[in-house]
Amino acid sequence: MYLPEEKDYPSNTQKQYTVKVNSRICIKDVDSGEAFTFCIVPPEELDAENSKISILTSLGATLIGKSLGDVITWIAPSRLRRFEVQSVFRAT
């Protein structure tokens, strides 16, 4: 069984953070278990190759205001997907 090092867990103070512009977040697909980590940025900073998605995308807009443990439903191009917010790191 793999147990991540303590630094891999969000701290108690991180539980208070909500997703906003420049937040670095990790979400997990509720159905597949696949995890994704990225930053939500203003549209002019969009850079998919460096895991930066725009606040104006449907996923970015859906995540704004959510916090640790929240589950969102997102209509992806291929199908309906459900994600749980795993971590939210302070906006820089």
SEVEX-485697 format. One record per residue (C-alpha): x, y, z; residue number from 1; residue in three letters. Coordinates in Angstrom, 2 decimals, decimal comma, padded with zeros to 5 digits, always signed. Layout:
[[X Y Z] NUM ala] ...
END
This chain:
[[+000,00 +000,00 +000,00] 1 met] [[+001,35 +003,41 -000,98] 2 tyr] [[+001,08 +006,13 +001,65] 3 leu] [[+002,07 +009,57 +000,40] 4 pro] [[+004,49 +011,59 +002,46] 5 glu] [[+002,91 +014,12 +004,79] 6 glu] [[+003,74 +016,95 +002,37] 7 lys] [[+001,37 +015,35 -000,17] 8 asp] [[-001,64 +015,93 +002,08] 9 tyr] [[-003,35 +019,31 +002,18] 10 pro] [[-002,88 +021,06 +005,51] 11 ser] [[-005,82 +021,93 +007,71] 12 asn] [[-005,53 +025,56 +006,64] 13 thr] [[-005,86 +024,55 +002,99] 14 gln] [[-009,35 +023,20 +003,73] 15 lys] [[-010,47 +026,80 +004,07] 16 gln] [[-009,41 +027,78 +000,56] 17 tyr] [[-011,85 +028,01 -002,28] 18 thr] [[-011,02 +027,75 -005,95] 19 val] [[-010,36 +031,15 -007,50] 20 lys] [[-008,18 +032,66 -010,21] 21 val] [[-004,58 +031,42 -009,89] 22 asn] [[-005,51 +028,56 -007,55] 23 ser] [[-003,65 +025,31 -008,07] 24 arg] [[-006,07 +022,45 -007,63] 25 ile] [[-006,28 +018,70 -007,86] 26 cys] [[-009,54 +017,03 -008,87] 27 ile] [[-010,34 +013,33 -009,07] 28 lys] [[-012,80 +011,73 -011,47] 29 asp] [[-015,38 +010,12 -009,17] 30 val] [[-016,02 +007,26 -011,59] 31 asp] [[-012,55 +006,39 -012,91] 32 ser] [[-010,37 +007,57 -010,01] 33 gly] [[-008,12 +009,49 -012,42] 34 glu] [[-006,65 +012,66 -010,89] 35 ala] [[-005,79 +015,95 -012,58] 36 phe] [[-003,75 +018,85 -011,22] 37 thr] [[-003,76 +022,28 -012,83] 38 phe] [[-004,02 +026,02 -012,24] 39 cys] [[-007,06 +028,13 -013,07] 40 ile] [[-005,84 +031,33 -014,70] 41 val] [[-007,14 +034,46 -016,46] 42 pro] [[-007,87 +033,84 -020,17] 43 pro] [[-004,70 +035,61 -021,33] 44 glu] [[-002,56 +033,13 -019,33] 45 glu] [[-004,15 +029,99 -020,80] 46 leu] [[-001,41 +027,40 -021,42] 47 asp] [[-002,71 +023,85 -021,67] 48 ala] [[+000,78 +022,39 -022,13] 49 glu] [[+001,72 +023,74 -018,69] 50 asn] [[-001,55 +022,70 -017,01] 51 ser] [[-003,11 +026,17 -016,94] 52 lys] [[-006,80 +026,35 -017,84] 53 ile] [[-008,79 +029,53 -018,30] 54 ser] [[-011,41 +030,64 -015,83] 55 ile] [[-013,64 +031,15 -018,89] 56 leu] [[-013,64 +027,46 -019,89] 57 thr] [[-016,67 +025,46 -018,81] 58 ser] [[-014,56 +023,41 -016,36] 59 leu] [[-012,80 +026,49 -014,96] 60 gly] [[-016,07 +028,34 -014,46] 61 ala] [[-017,68 +025,30 -012,81] 62 thr] [[-014,83 +024,99 -010,30] 63 leu] [[-014,75 +028,63 -009,17] 64 ile] [[-015,96 +028,92 -005,58] 65 gly] [[-015,65 +025,21 -004,82] 66 lys] [[-013,53 +023,87 -001,96] 67 ser] [[-011,98 +020,65 -000,67] 68 leu] [[-014,39 +017,71 -000,87] 69 gly] [[-016,92 +019,40 -003,16] 70 asp] [[-018,17 +017,29 -006,08] 71 val] [[-018,97 +018,98 -009,38] 72 ile] [[-020,73 +017,72 -012,47] 73 thr] [[-019,16 +018,87 -015,73] 74 trp] [[-020,51 +018,30 -019,23] 75 ile] [[-017,38 +017,28 -021,14] 76 ala] [[-017,40 +017,06 -024,95] 77 pro] [[-017,60 +013,27 -024,76] 78 ser] [[-019,80 +012,67 -021,70] 79 arg] [[-021,00 +013,84 -018,31] 80 leu] [[-018,20 +013,71 -015,73] 81 arg] [[-018,12 +014,06 -011,96] 82 arg] [[-015,06 +015,37 -010,14] 83 phe] [[-014,23 +015,72 -006,45] 84 glu] [[-011,96 +018,57 -005,39] 85 val] [[-008,97 +016,85 -003,72] 86 gln] [[-006,86 +019,90 -002,88] 87 ser] [[-006,87 +023,65 -003,31] 88 val] [[-003,65 +025,57 -002,91] 89 phe] [[-003,49 +029,25 -002,12] 90 arg] [[-003,67 +031,57 -005,11] 91 ala] [[-000,36 +033,21 -005,91] 92 thr] 
END
